[in-house]
Amino acid sequence: LDRAAQRVHSTATLVALAPLYAQVGAADVGESLLLTAVVQEPGSLDVLLALGDFYVGQGNTDAAWDYYQQLLTLSPGLPIGYLRLSNLANDLGDRTQADLYAALVQELGLAGTSQ
């Protein structure tokens, strides 16, 4: 998609299309859509979560971690951010970090609200 076409799509549409592009081997287009979405709607929790999830799917765990951290900076009480970090840490073999985030979710009383 060219820049003009990207601008006419809503942020929600860009977020929805990104993983579809990744699935058909056009991850660069999917990434571009998400980065456009974050420019269109800075601070969108949905976009930050989508970026984190996208980068997990692409194996870019550093970028995923950064976007999940940004999500929690903007909304520290959002359970999905802590759950995603716990899962990512577990996937990376860091049980200590995974357990820390999982315990934090439970401590905040948010354990039953995973998405």
Biopython code that builds the backbone (N, CA, C, O; Angstrom):
import numpy as np
from Bio.PDB.StructureBuilder import StructureBuilder

atoms = [
    (1, "LEU", "N", (0.844, -1.197, 0.000)),
    (1, "LEU", "CA", (0.000, 0.000, 0.000)),
    (1, "LEU", "C", (0.878, 1.244, 0.000)),
    (1, "LEU", "O", (1.892, 1.302, 0.694)),
    (2, "ASP", "N", (0.483, 2.218, -0.772)),
    (2, "ASP", "CA", (1.247, 3.456, -0.752)),
    (2, "ASP", "C", (0.783, 4.326, 0.416)),
    (2, "ASP", "O", (-0.232, 4.042, 1.052)),
    (3, "ARG", "N", (1.531, 5.373, 0.682)),
    (3, "ARG", "CA", (1.242, 6.234, 1.838)),
    (3, "ARG", "C", (-0.164, 6.826, 1.792)),
    (3, "ARG", "O", (-0.840, 6.875, 2.819)),
    (4, "ALA", "N", (-0.609, 7.268, 0.639)),
    (4, "ALA", "CA", (-1.946, 7.862, 0.526)),
    (4, "ALA", "C", (-3.017, 6.838, 0.879)),
    (4, "ALA", "O", (-3.995, 7.166, 1.551)),
    (5, "ALA", "N", (-2.838, 5.617, 0.436)),
    (5, "ALA", "CA", (-3.816, 4.570, 0.744)),
    (5, "ALA", "C", (-3.825, 4.253, 2.229)),
    (5, "ALA", "O", (-4.888, 4.014, 2.803)),
    (6, "GLN", "N", (-2.655, 4.248, 2.860)),
    (6, "GLN", "CA", (-2.586, 3.969, 4.289)),
    (6, "GLN", "C", (-3.321, 5.026, 5.094)),
    (6, "GLN", "O", (-3.956, 4.703, 6.098)),
    (7, "ARG", "N", (-3.247, 6.278, 4.676)),
    (7, "ARG", "CA", (-3.873, 7.366, 5.428)),
    (7, "ARG", "C", (-5.392, 7.285, 5.428)),
    (7, "ARG", "O", (-6.035, 7.770, 6.360)),
    (8, "VAL", "N", (-5.967, 6.691, 4.415)),
    (8, "VAL", "CA", (-7.422, 6.654, 4.346)),
    (8, "VAL", "C", (-8.019, 5.538, 5.196)),
    (8, "VAL", "O", (-9.229, 5.524, 5.423)),
    (9, "HIS", "N", (-7.217, 4.622, 5.660)),
    (9, "HIS", "CA", (-7.718, 3.535, 6.491)),
    (9, "HIS", "C", (-7.726, 3.943, 7.957)),
    (9, "HIS", "O", (-6.825, 4.640, 8.424)),
    (10, "SER", "N", (-8.744, 3.506, 8.672)),
    (10, "SER", "CA", (-8.805, 3.770, 10.105)),
    (10, "SER", "C", (-7.706, 2.975, 10.802)),
    (10, "SER", "O", (-7.178, 2.001, 10.265)),
    (11, "THR", "N", (-7.382, 3.414, 11.996)),
    (11, "THR", "CA", (-6.379, 2.710, 12.785)),
    (11, "THR", "C", (-6.798, 1.265, 13.005)),
    (11, "THR", "O", (-5.973, 0.356, 12.902)),
    (12, "ALA", "N", (-8.067, 1.047, 13.307)),
    (12, "ALA", "CA", (-8.557, -0.318, 13.535)),
    (12, "ALA", "C", (-8.372, -1.186, 12.293)),
    (12, "ALA", "O", (-8.035, -2.364, 12.406)),
    (13, "THR", "N", (-8.588, -0.621, 11.133)),
    (13, "THR", "CA", (-8.405, -1.369, 9.890)),
    (13, "THR", "C", (-6.940, -1.723, 9.691)),
    (13, "THR", "O", (-6.618, -2.846, 9.303)),
    (14, "LEU", "N", (-6.056, -0.779, 9.953)),
    (14, "LEU", "CA", (-4.619, -1.039, 9.813)),
    (14, "LEU", "C", (-4.185, -2.161, 10.752)),
    (14, "LEU", "O", (-3.428, -3.051, 10.365)),
    (15, "VAL", "N", (-4.674, -2.107, 11.992)),
    (15, "VAL", "CA", (-4.330, -3.133, 12.986)),
    (15, "VAL", "C", (-4.855, -4.498, 12.545)),
    (15, "VAL", "O", (-4.176, -5.511, 12.710)),
    (16, "ALA", "N", (-6.048, -4.523, 11.994)),
    (16, "ALA", "CA", (-6.644, -5.789, 11.554)),
    (16, "ALA", "C", (-5.930, -6.373, 10.332)),
    (16, "ALA", "O", (-5.805, -7.592, 10.211)),
    (17, "LEU", "N", (-5.469, -5.521, 9.442)),
    (17, "LEU", "CA", (-4.821, -5.987, 8.214)),
    (17, "LEU", "C", (-3.390, -6.477, 8.430)),
    (17, "LEU", "O", (-2.930, -7.370, 7.719)),
    (18, "ALA", "N", (-2.691, -5.906, 9.394)),
    (18, "ALA", "CA", (-1.268, -6.204, 9.578)),
    (18, "ALA", "C", (-0.964, -7.694, 9.712)),
    (18, "ALA", "O", (-0.094, -8.192, 8.998)),
    (19, "PRO", "N", (-1.643, -8.426, 10.596)),
    (19, "PRO", "CA", (-1.298, -9.851, 10.701)),
    (19, "PRO", "C", (-1.646, -10.652, 9.447)),
    (19, "PRO", "O", (-1.021, -11.675, 9.168)),
    (20, "LEU", "N", (-2.632, -10.193, 8.703)),
    (20, "LEU", "CA", (-2.980, -10.882, 7.458)),
    (20, "LEU", "C", (-1.848, -10.775, 6.447)),
    (20, "LEU", "O", (-1.519, -11.741, 5.759)),
    (21, "TYR", "N", (-1.258, -9.593, 6.368)),
    (21, "TYR", "CA", (-0.104, -9.432, 5.477)),
    (21, "TYR", "C", (1.055, -10.316, 5.932)),
    (21, "TYR", "O", (1.737, -10.925, 5.108)),
    (22, "ALA", "N", (1.274, -10.386, 7.241)),
    (22, "ALA", "CA", (2.358, -11.223, 7.752)),
    (22, "ALA", "C", (2.123, -12.690, 7.398)),
    (22, "ALA", "O", (3.066, -13.408, 7.064)),
    (23, "GLN", "N", (0.880, -13.131, 7.468)),
    (23, "GLN", "CA", (0.556, -14.531, 7.173)),
    (23, "GLN", "C", (0.828, -14.906, 5.719)),
    (23, "GLN", "O", (1.121, -16.063, 5.418)),
    (24, "VAL", "N", (0.732, -13.940, 4.828)),
    (24, "VAL", "CA", (0.965, -14.246, 3.405)),
    (24, "VAL", "C", (2.378, -13.880, 2.961)),
    (24, "VAL", "O", (2.656, -13.781, 1.766)),
    (25, "GLY", "N", (3.268, -13.681, 3.936)),
    (25, "GLY", "CA", (4.666, -13.438, 3.610)),
    (25, "GLY", "C", (5.032, -11.999, 3.340)),
    (25, "GLY", "O", (6.117, -11.721, 2.828)),
    (26, "ALA", "N", (4.150, -11.084, 3.673)),
    (26, "ALA", "CA", (4.429, -9.657, 3.472)),
    (26, "ALA", "C", (4.492, -8.951, 4.825)),
    (26, "ALA", "O", (3.798, -7.963, 5.062)),
    (27, "ALA", "N", (5.345, -9.485, 5.708)),
    (27, "ALA", "CA", (5.459, -8.923, 7.051)),
    (27, "ALA", "C", (5.896, -7.464, 7.021)),
    (27, "ALA", "O", (5.507, -6.682, 7.889)),
    (28, "ASP", "N", (6.701, -7.092, 6.031)),
    (28, "ASP", "CA", (7.146, -5.700, 5.944)),
    (28, "ASP", "C", (5.959, -4.761, 5.733)),
    (28, "ASP", "O", (5.942, -3.653, 6.269)),
    (29, "VAL", "N", (4.973, -5.194, 4.959)),
    (29, "VAL", "CA", (3.772, -4.378, 4.755)),
    (29, "VAL", "C", (2.964, -4.330, 6.049)),
    (29, "VAL", "O", (2.465, -3.271, 6.433)),
    (30, "GLY", "N", (2.834, -5.470, 6.718)),
    (30, "GLY", "CA", (2.120, -5.505, 7.994)),
    (30, "GLY", "C", (2.747, -4.588, 9.024)),
    (30, "GLY", "O", (2.051, -3.861, 9.732)),
    (31, "GLU", "N", (4.069, -4.630, 9.101)),
    (31, "GLU", "CA", (4.781, -3.759, 10.030)),
    (31, "GLU", "C", (4.547, -2.294, 9.675)),
    (31, "GLU", "O", (4.312, -1.468, 10.557)),
    (32, "SER", "N", (4.608, -1.979, 8.406)),
    (32, "SER", "CA", (4.381, -0.608, 7.955)),
    (32, "SER", "C", (2.981, -0.122, 8.335)),
    (32, "SER", "O", (2.807, 1.025, 8.746)),
    (33, "LEU", "N", (1.992, -0.994, 8.196)),
    (33, "LEU", "CA", (0.625, -0.628, 8.575)),
    (33, "LEU", "C", (0.528, -0.313, 10.064)),
    (33, "LEU", "O", (-0.111, 0.663, 10.457)),
    (34, "LEU", "N", (1.161, -1.140, 10.886)),
    (34, "LEU", "CA", (1.114, -0.908, 12.330)),
    (34, "LEU", "C", (1.863, 0.361, 12.723)),
    (34, "LEU", "O", (1.418, 1.105, 13.597)),
    (35, "LEU", "N", (2.990, 0.605, 12.082)),
    (35, "LEU", "CA", (3.737, 1.827, 12.388)),
    (35, "LEU", "C", (2.969, 3.064, 11.926)),
    (35, "LEU", "O", (3.057, 4.121, 12.551)),
    (36, "THR", "N", (2.219, 2.933, 10.838)),
    (36, "THR", "CA", (1.341, 4.018, 10.406)),
    (36, "THR", "C", (0.237, 4.236, 11.437)),
    (36, "THR", "O", (-0.105, 5.373, 11.762)),
    (37, "ALA", "N", (-0.315, 3.142, 11.947)),
    (37, "ALA", "CA", (-1.385, 3.227, 12.947)),
    (37, "ALA", "C", (-0.916, 3.931, 14.215)),
    (37, "ALA", "O", (-1.661, 4.716, 14.803)),
    (38, "VAL", "N", (0.313, 3.654, 14.638)),
    (38, "VAL", "CA", (0.809, 4.275, 15.871)),
    (38, "VAL", "C", (1.071, 5.767, 15.663)),
    (38, "VAL", "O", (0.986, 6.548, 16.611)),
    (39, "VAL", "N", (1.386, 6.162, 14.437)),
    (39, "VAL", "CA", (1.543, 7.588, 14.126)),
    (39, "VAL", "C", (0.174, 8.263, 14.084)),
    (39, "VAL", "O", (0.004, 9.375, 14.583)),
    (40, "GLN", "N", (-0.802, 7.575, 13.480)),
    (40, "GLN", "CA", (-2.153, 8.124, 13.394)),
    (40, "GLN", "C", (-2.798, 8.281, 14.763)),
    (40, "GLN", "O", (-3.537, 9.234, 15.010)),
    (41, "GLU", "N", (-2.506, 7.332, 15.649)),
    (41, "GLU", "CA", (-3.144, 7.330, 16.960)),
    (41, "GLU", "C", (-2.103, 7.025, 18.040)),
    (41, "GLU", "O", (-2.086, 5.932, 18.607)),
    (42, "PRO", "N", (-1.231, 8.006, 18.316)),
    (42, "PRO", "CA", (-0.185, 7.778, 19.319)),
    (42, "PRO", "C", (-0.815, 7.464, 20.681)),
    (42, "PRO", "O", (-1.807, 8.076, 21.078)),
    (43, "GLY", "N", (-0.238, 6.532, 21.362)),
    (43, "GLY", "CA", (-0.742, 6.182, 22.681)),
    (43, "GLY", "C", (-1.929, 5.244, 22.669)),
    (43, "GLY", "O", (-2.518, 4.986, 23.719)),
    (44, "SER", "N", (-2.296, 4.727, 21.503)),
    (44, "SER", "CA", (-3.394, 3.762, 21.428)),
    (44, "SER", "C", (-2.949, 2.440, 22.040)),
    (44, "SER", "O", (-1.977, 1.831, 21.594)),
    (45, "LEU", "N", (-3.668, 2.008, 23.060)),
    (45, "LEU", "CA", (-3.328, 0.748, 23.704)),
    (45, "LEU", "C", (-3.501, -0.422, 22.737)),
    (45, "LEU", "O", (-2.704, -1.360, 22.745)),
    (46, "ASP", "N", (-4.528, -0.366, 21.917)),
    (46, "ASP", "CA", (-4.756, -1.435, 20.939)),
    (46, "ASP", "C", (-3.604, -1.542, 19.943)),
    (46, "ASP", "O", (-3.185, -2.643, 19.586)),
    (47, "VAL", "N", (-3.102, -0.408, 19.504)),
    (47, "VAL", "CA", (-2.000, -0.422, 18.535)),
    (47, "VAL", "C", (-0.723, -0.933, 19.193)),
    (47, "VAL", "O", (0.004, -1.726, 18.594)),
    (48, "LEU", "N", (-0.441, -0.492, 20.408)),
    (48, "LEU", "CA", (0.764, -0.960, 21.099)),
    (48, "LEU", "C", (0.705, -2.465, 21.344)),
    (48, "LEU", "O", (1.703, -3.166, 21.172)),
    (49, "LEU", "N", (-0.454, -2.955, 21.744)),
    (49, "LEU", "CA", (-0.620, -4.393, 21.939)),
    (49, "LEU", "C", (-0.436, -5.137, 20.616)),
    (49, "LEU", "O", (0.232, -6.169, 20.563)),
    (50, "ALA", "N", (-1.026, -4.609, 19.562)),
    (50, "ALA", "CA", (-0.896, -5.235, 18.242)),
    (50, "ALA", "C", (0.559, -5.258, 17.779)),
    (50, "ALA", "O", (1.015, -6.245, 17.200)),
    (51, "LEU", "N", (1.284, -4.176, 18.033)),
    (51, "LEU", "CA", (2.707, -4.144, 17.666)),
    (51, "LEU", "C", (3.488, -5.194, 18.451)),
    (51, "LEU", "O", (4.304, -5.917, 17.880)),
    (52, "GLY", "N", (3.241, -5.277, 19.749)),
    (52, "GLY", "CA", (3.910, -6.303, 20.546)),
    (52, "GLY", "C", (3.617, -7.700, 20.027)),
    (52, "GLY", "O", (4.525, -8.514, 19.859)),
    (53, "ASP", "N", (2.342, -7.971, 19.774)),
    (53, "ASP", "CA", (1.945, -9.288, 19.271)),
    (53, "ASP", "C", (2.548, -9.565, 17.890)),
    (53, "ASP", "O", (2.993, -10.678, 17.607)),
    (54, "PHE", "N", (2.556, -8.544, 17.044)),
    (54, "PHE", "CA", (3.132, -8.690, 15.705)),
    (54, "PHE", "C", (4.604, -9.091, 15.808)),
    (54, "PHE", "O", (5.052, -10.025, 15.142)),
    (55, "TYR", "N", (5.349, -8.374, 16.649)),
    (55, "TYR", "CA", (6.775, -8.660, 16.755)),
    (55, "TYR", "C", (7.048, -10.010, 17.410)),
    (55, "TYR", "O", (8.042, -10.656, 17.080)),
    (56, "VAL", "N", (6.193, -10.450, 18.327)),
    (56, "VAL", "CA", (6.333, -11.809, 18.855)),
    (56, "VAL", "C", (6.199, -12.804, 17.705)),
    (56, "VAL", "O", (6.999, -13.731, 17.579)),
    (57, "GLY", "N", (5.193, -12.604, 16.878)),
    (57, "GLY", "CA", (4.970, -13.485, 15.735)),
    (57, "GLY", "C", (6.114, -13.496, 14.742)),
    (57, "GLY", "O", (6.335, -14.489, 14.048)),
    (58, "GLN", "N", (6.841, -12.393, 14.673)),
    (58, "GLN", "CA", (7.984, -12.285, 13.759)),
    (58, "GLN", "C", (9.294, -12.722, 14.413)),
    (58, "GLN", "O", (10.338, -12.747, 13.761)),
    (59, "GLY", "N", (9.239, -13.066, 15.700)),
    (59, "GLY", "CA", (10.440, -13.490, 16.404)),
    (59, "GLY", "C", (11.312, -12.348, 16.890)),
    (59, "GLY", "O", (12.440, -12.573, 17.331)),
    (60, "ASN", "N", (10.806, -11.131, 16.815)),
    (60, "ASN", "CA", (11.555, -9.959, 17.274)),
    (60, "ASN", "C", (11.135, -9.663, 18.715)),
    (60, "ASN", "O", (10.341, -8.761, 18.981)),
    (61, "THR", "N", (11.695, -10.451, 19.634)),
    (61, "THR", "CA", (11.262, -10.364, 21.025)),
    (61, "THR", "C", (11.660, -9.051, 21.695)),
    (61, "THR", "O", (10.957, -8.577, 22.588)),
    (62, "ASP", "N", (12.772, -8.461, 21.278)),
    (62, "ASP", "CA", (13.173, -7.178, 21.866)),
    (62, "ASP", "C", (12.146, -6.096, 21.557)),
    (62, "ASP", "O", (11.747, -5.345, 22.446)),
    (63, "ALA", "N", (11.720, -6.013, 20.307)),
    (63, "ALA", "CA", (10.714, -5.017, 19.927)),
    (63, "ALA", "C", (9.388, -5.311, 20.618)),
    (63, "ALA", "O", (8.715, -4.394, 21.090)),
    (64, "ALA", "N", (9.012, -6.586, 20.680)),
    (64, "ALA", "CA", (7.762, -6.957, 21.352)),
    (64, "ALA", "C", (7.798, -6.507, 22.805)),
    (64, "ALA", "O", (6.841, -5.916, 23.305)),
    (65, "TRP", "N", (8.904, -6.790, 23.475)),
    (65, "TRP", "CA", (9.052, -6.417, 24.884)),
    (65, "TRP", "C", (8.890, -4.901, 25.041)),
    (65, "TRP", "O", (8.198, -4.432, 25.945)),
    (66, "ASP", "N", (9.530, -4.150, 24.157)),
    (66, "ASP", "CA", (9.457, -2.683, 24.227)),
    (66, "ASP", "C", (8.026, -2.181, 24.072)),
    (66, "ASP", "O", (7.605, -1.286, 24.805)),
    (67, "TYR", "N", (7.278, -2.740, 23.132)),
    (67, "TYR", "CA", (5.901, -2.276, 22.936)),
    (67, "TYR", "C", (4.997, -2.683, 24.095)),
    (67, "TYR", "O", (4.111, -1.917, 24.474)),
    (68, "TYR", "N", (5.199, -3.864, 24.664)),
    (68, "TYR", "CA", (4.415, -4.239, 25.850)),
    (68, "TYR", "C", (4.752, -3.318, 27.025)),
    (68, "TYR", "O", (3.869, -2.952, 27.801)),
    (69, "GLN", "N", (6.022, -2.945, 27.155)),
    (69, "GLN", "CA", (6.415, -2.011, 28.217)),
    (69, "GLN", "C", (5.761, -0.643, 28.007)),
    (69, "GLN", "O", (5.293, -0.029, 28.965)),
    (70, "GLN", "N", (5.726, -0.166, 26.764)),
    (70, "GLN", "CA", (5.058, 1.104, 26.473)),
    (70, "GLN", "C", (3.583, 1.032, 26.838)),
    (70, "GLN", "O", (3.023, 1.985, 27.380)),
    (71, "LEU", "N", (2.965, -0.088, 26.544)),
    (71, "LEU", "CA", (1.564, -0.305, 26.886)),
    (71, "LEU", "C", (1.358, -0.146, 28.389)),
    (71, "LEU", "O", (0.418, 0.519, 28.826)),
    (72, "LEU", "N", (2.238, -0.758, 29.173)),
    (72, "LEU", "CA", (2.104, -0.688, 30.629)),
    (72, "LEU", "C", (2.470, 0.680, 31.182)),
    (72, "LEU", "O", (1.960, 1.075, 32.231)),
    (73, "THR", "N", (3.332, 1.398, 30.506)),
    (73, "THR", "CA", (3.646, 2.763, 30.929)),
    (73, "THR", "C", (2.405, 3.639, 30.811)),
    (73, "THR", "O", (2.136, 4.466, 31.682)),
    (74, "LEU", "N", (1.654, 3.453, 29.733)),
    (74, "LEU", "CA", (0.440, 4.243, 29.520)),
    (74, "LEU", "C", (-0.727, 3.769, 30.374)),
    (74, "LEU", "O", (-1.568, 4.571, 30.780)),
    (75, "SER", "N", (-0.780, 2.479, 30.646)),
    (75, "SER", "CA", (-1.899, 1.916, 31.404)),
    (75, "SER", "C", (-1.383, 0.817, 32.332)),
    (75, "SER", "O", (-1.507, -0.368, 32.022)),
    (76, "PRO", "N", (-0.801, 1.213, 33.478)),
    (76, "PRO", "CA", (-0.155, 0.242, 34.362)),
    (76, "PRO", "C", (-1.096, -0.809, 34.957)),
    (76, "PRO", "O", (-0.633, -1.851, 35.421)),
    (77, "GLY", "N", (-2.383, -0.557, 34.952)),
    (77, "GLY", "CA", (-3.321, -1.528, 35.503)),
    (77, "GLY", "C", (-3.909, -2.469, 34.479)),
    (77, "GLY", "O", (-4.820, -3.232, 34.799)),
    (78, "LEU", "N", (-3.413, -2.434, 33.258)),
    (78, "LEU", "CA", (-3.971, -3.260, 32.190)),
    (78, "LEU", "C", (-3.405, -4.678, 32.282)),
    (78, "LEU", "O", (-2.209, -4.878, 32.072)),
    (79, "PRO", "N", (-4.246, -5.659, 32.593)),
    (79, "PRO", "CA", (-3.729, -7.007, 32.829)),
    (79, "PRO", "C", (-3.081, -7.653, 31.614)),
    (79, "PRO", "O", (-2.121, -8.409, 31.761)),
    (80, "ILE", "N", (-3.581, -7.371, 30.430)),
    (80, "ILE", "CA", (-3.063, -8.055, 29.247)),
    (80, "ILE", "C", (-1.581, -7.750, 29.013)),
    (80, "ILE", "O", (-0.845, -8.602, 28.515)),
    (81, "GLY", "N", (-1.148, -6.556, 29.364)),
    (81, "GLY", "CA", (0.265, -6.212, 29.211)),
    (81, "GLY", "C", (1.162, -7.069, 30.088)),
    (81, "GLY", "O", (2.196, -7.561, 29.637)),
    (82, "TYR", "N", (0.760, -7.249, 31.351)),
    (82, "TYR", "CA", (1.539, -8.087, 32.263)),
    (82, "TYR", "C", (1.500, -9.550, 31.830)),
    (82, "TYR", "O", (2.502, -10.259, 31.913)),
    (83, "LEU", "N", (0.339, -9.989, 31.370)),
    (83, "LEU", "CA", (0.231, -11.372, 30.915)),
    (83, "LEU", "C", (1.100, -11.621, 29.686)),
    (83, "LEU", "O", (1.749, -12.661, 29.578)),
    (84, "ARG", "N", (1.110, -10.660, 28.759)),
    (84, "ARG", "CA", (1.942, -10.823, 27.564)),
    (84, "ARG", "C", (3.428, -10.853, 27.940)),
    (84, "ARG", "O", (4.190, -11.648, 27.390)),
    (85, "LEU", "N", (3.839, -9.989, 28.875)),
    (85, "LEU", "CA", (5.243, -9.989, 29.302)),
    (85, "LEU", "C", (5.594, -11.290, 30.011)),
    (85, "LEU", "O", (6.686, -11.826, 29.824)),
    (86, "SER", "N", (4.678, -11.796, 30.819)),
    (86, "SER", "CA", (4.910, -13.070, 31.494)),
    (86, "SER", "C", (5.078, -14.194, 30.473)),
    (86, "SER", "O", (5.996, -15.006, 30.582)),
    (87, "ASN", "N", (4.191, -14.236, 29.487)),
    (87, "ASN", "CA", (4.282, -15.266, 28.443)),
    (87, "ASN", "C", (5.568, -15.140, 27.635)),
    (87, "ASN", "O", (6.216, -16.139, 27.323)),
    (88, "LEU", "N", (5.931, -13.909, 27.302)),
    (88, "LEU", "CA", (7.140, -13.690, 26.512)),
    (88, "LEU", "C", (8.385, -14.100, 27.300)),
    (88, "LEU", "O", (9.278, -14.757, 26.765)),
    (89, "ALA", "N", (8.436, -13.712, 28.567)),
    (89, "ALA", "CA", (9.574, -14.099, 29.404)),
    (89, "ALA", "C", (9.662, -15.623, 29.512)),
    (89, "ALA", "O", (10.751, -16.193, 29.455)),
    (90, "ASN", "N", (8.526, -16.265, 29.667)),
    (90, "ASN", "CA", (8.497, -17.726, 29.726)),
    (90, "ASN", "C", (9.018, -18.331, 28.421)),
    (90, "ASN", "O", (9.813, -19.270, 28.440)),
    (91, "ASP", "N", (8.568, -17.789, 27.294)),
    (91, "ASP", "CA", (9.033, -18.274, 25.991)),
    (91, "ASP", "C", (10.539, -18.101, 25.819)),
    (91, "ASP", "O", (11.193, -18.890, 25.137)),
    (92, "LEU", "N", (11.076, -17.063, 26.443)),
    (92, "LEU", "CA", (12.514, -16.793, 26.355)),
    (92, "LEU", "C", (13.315, -17.595, 27.379)),
    (92, "LEU", "O", (14.541, -17.494, 27.436)),
    (93, "GLY", "N", (12.611, -18.393, 28.188)),
    (93, "GLY", "CA", (13.282, -19.221, 29.176)),
    (93, "GLY", "C", (13.616, -18.509, 30.467)),
    (93, "GLY", "O", (14.383, -19.032, 31.276)),
    (94, "ASP", "N", (13.067, -17.343, 30.678)),
    (94, "ASP", "CA", (13.324, -16.581, 31.901)),
    (94, "ASP", "C", (12.156, -16.789, 32.868)),
    (94, "ASP", "O", (11.258, -15.953, 32.977)),
    (95, "ARG", "N", (12.195, -17.934, 33.569)),
    (95, "ARG", "CA", (11.100, -18.266, 34.494)),
    (95, "ARG", "C", (10.988, -17.255, 35.628)),
    (95, "ARG", "O", (9.884, -16.982, 36.099)),
    (96, "THR", "N", (12.099, -16.700, 36.069)),
    (96, "THR", "CA", (12.058, -15.719, 37.152)),
    (96, "THR", "C", (11.234, -14.508, 36.740)),
    (96, "THR", "O", (10.346, -14.073, 37.473)),
    (97, "GLN", "N", (11.529, -13.971, 35.575)),
    (97, "GLN", "CA", (10.796, -12.808, 35.065)),
    (97, "GLN", "C", (9.336, -13.178, 34.792)),
    (97, "GLN", "O", (8.428, -12.410, 35.111)),
    (98, "ALA", "N", (9.116, -14.347, 34.204)),
    (98, "ALA", "CA", (7.750, -14.801, 33.913)),
    (98, "ALA", "C", (6.940, -14.907, 35.195)),
    (98, "ALA", "O", (5.796, -14.457, 35.256)),
    (99, "ASP", "N", (7.536, -15.503, 36.215)),
    (99, "ASP", "CA", (6.840, -15.650, 37.495)),
    (99, "ASP", "C", (6.585, -14.306, 38.153)),
    (99, "ASP", "O", (5.551, -14.109, 38.792)),
    (100, "LEU", "N", (7.524, -13.380, 37.999)),
    (100, "LEU", "CA", (7.359, -12.044, 38.565)),
    (100, "LEU", "C", (6.127, -11.353, 37.977)),
    (100, "LEU", "O", (5.305, -10.807, 38.713)),
    (101, "TYR", "N", (6.007, -11.381, 36.658)),
    (101, "TYR", "CA", (4.852, -10.740, 36.021)),
    (101, "TYR", "C", (3.557, -11.485, 36.333)),
    (101, "TYR", "O", (2.516, -10.859, 36.531)),
    (102, "ALA", "N", (3.612, -12.816, 36.378)),
    (102, "ALA", "CA", (2.415, -13.591, 36.714)),
    (102, "ALA", "C", (1.968, -13.286, 38.142)),
    (102, "ALA", "O", (0.773, -13.146, 38.402)),
    (103, "ALA", "N", (2.922, -13.183, 39.067)),
    (103, "ALA", "CA", (2.587, -12.854, 40.451)),
    (103, "ALA", "C", (2.015, -11.449, 40.558)),
    (103, "ALA", "O", (1.106, -11.203, 41.350)),
    (104, "LEU", "N", (2.542, -10.537, 39.770)),
    (104, "LEU", "CA", (2.030, -9.170, 39.777)),
    (104, "LEU", "C", (0.581, -9.137, 39.311)),
    (104, "LEU", "O", (-0.243, -8.418, 39.876)),
    (105, "VAL", "N", (0.277, -9.909, 38.290)),
    (105, "VAL", "CA", (-1.107, -9.983, 37.811)),
    (105, "VAL", "C", (-2.007, -10.474, 38.936)),
    (105, "VAL", "O", (-3.069, -9.900, 39.178)),
    (106, "GLN", "N", (-1.592, -11.526, 39.622)),
    (106, "GLN", "CA", (-2.395, -12.068, 40.718)),
    (106, "GLN", "C", (-2.500, -11.077, 41.868)),
    (106, "GLN", "O", (-3.573, -10.900, 42.445)),
    (107, "GLU", "N", (-1.397, -10.435, 42.199)),
    (107, "GLU", "CA", (-1.388, -9.461, 43.296)),
    (107, "GLU", "C", (-2.359, -8.315, 43.029)),
    (107, "GLU", "O", (-3.001, -7.807, 43.949)),
    (108, "LEU", "N", (-2.460, -7.922, 41.796)),
    (108, "LEU", "CA", (-3.369, -6.842, 41.426)),
    (108, "LEU", "C", (-4.816, -7.316, 41.316)),
    (108, "LEU", "O", (-5.723, -6.522, 41.069)),
    (109, "GLY", "N", (-5.017, -8.615, 41.501)),
    (109, "GLY", "CA", (-6.368, -9.143, 41.419)),
    (109, "GLY", "C", (-6.892, -9.241, 40.009)),
    (109, "GLY", "O", (-8.101, -9.187, 39.782)),
    (110, "LEU", "N", (-5.987, -9.386, 39.061)),
    (110, "LEU", "CA", (-6.376, -9.365, 37.658)),
    (110, "LEU", "C", (-6.200, -10.713, 36.968)),
    (110, "LEU", "O", (-6.334, -10.800, 35.747)),
    (111, "ALA", "N", (-5.906, -11.752, 37.718)),
    (111, "ALA", "CA", (-5.530, -13.022, 37.102)),
    (111, "ALA", "C", (-6.618, -13.628, 36.226)),
    (111, "ALA", "O", (-6.294, -14.300, 35.247)),
    (112, "GLY", "N", (-7.856, -13.425, 36.530)),
    (112, "GLY", "CA", (-8.920, -14.059, 35.765)),
    (112, "GLY", "C", (-9.390, -13.277, 34.567)),
    (112, "GLY", "O", (-10.417, -13.613, 33.977)),
    (113, "THR", "N", (-8.660, -12.230, 34.186)),
    (113, "THR", "CA", (-9.136, -11.362, 33.105)),
    (113, "THR", "C", (-8.265, -11.439, 31.866)),
    (113, "THR", "O", (-8.198, -10.476, 31.103)),
    (114, "SER", "N", (-7.591, -12.573, 31.646)),
    (114, "SER", "CA", (-6.718, -12.663, 30.471)),
    (114, "SER", "C", (-7.529, -12.554, 29.199)),
    (114, "SER", "O", (-8.702, -12.924, 29.146)),
    (115, "GLN", "N", (-6.865, -12.029, 28.165)),
    (115, "GLN", "CA", (-7.524, -11.849, 26.869)),
    (115, "GLN", "C", (-6.864, -12.722, 25.846)),
    (115, "GLN", "O", (-7.267, -12.722, 24.682)),
]
sb = StructureBuilder()
sb.init_structure("model")
sb.init_model(0)
sb.init_chain("A")
sb.init_seg("    ")
for serial, (resi, resn, name, xyz) in enumerate(atoms, 1):
    if name == "N":
        sb.init_residue(resn, " ", resi, " ")
    sb.init_atom(name, np.array(xyz, "f"), 0.0, 1.0, " ", f" {name:<3s}", serial, name[0])
structure = sb.get_structure()
